[in-house]
């Protein structure tokens, strides 16, 4: 005789994303599906400080106080959160921004899965292709992570542009001896002249902030292009880069890779990636809706 046992209810975990303009984020889908694949029930909330009538610090403290296991951090709080951490990974200390925080009994611990996620996305798409000379447009939290990642990938030169020239200079100083000749420019055309790759790390192009941070006339004769924006998946910047002949890498790939790394930090588990991608795939999701 074989005994039949009722299946145990899944374990439960609370997570969230703190940021502005995040209503179209697919982070809740990624973490909920990953949880289902690992036998976890995930509650994942989108937390917009302005809409809640609270400061970032107040939202962050409420998450810590109310039993949230961890939070992702996105624009414009990735640098601001660093001072709230009790401890941080080496990547956060070097880069100066964090996008993943795990609440522990000893306090909030910060990580930068953008850094790891971009390297994984780049290698999956381009293989061992050298990054070469790269122009980075936007020197905020994600720009900092990608600049350090490109350095680790062996970029031969980094050129930085930001509407806030001081922020670009701070990133160049942080890169220090790690980066090959970090250069800051005030003129976008000058910064992108002769580069092999161009990266958009500004919020321009995301839902609610349409357009492209780089005009098409500055995208000609570039080997590759990447957009950190992933909502929508096909941004105006990537459309223009494709028309200009660039080999394009979507921000969706960064989103997927950094999300996997964050989920493992939150839960200690790794979902089957093929199944996760199949269920999360944006085209399949769009066709099914």
Buried (B, 14 or more C-beta within 10 A) or exposed (E): EEEEEEEEEEEEBBBBBBBBBBEEBBBBBBBBBBBBBBEBEBBBEBBBBEEEEBEBBEBBBBBBEEEBBBBBBBBBBBBBBBEBBEEBBEBBBBBBBBBBBBBEEEEBBBBBBBBBBBBBBBEEBBEEBEBBBBBBBBBBBBBBBBBBBBBBBEBEBBBBBBEEBEBBBBBBEBBEEEBBEBBBBEEBEEBBBEBBBBBBBBBBBBBEEEEBBBEBEBBEEBBBBBBBBBBBBBBBBBBBBBEBEBBBBBBBBBBBBBBBBBBBBBBEBBBEEEEBBEBBBBEEEEEEE
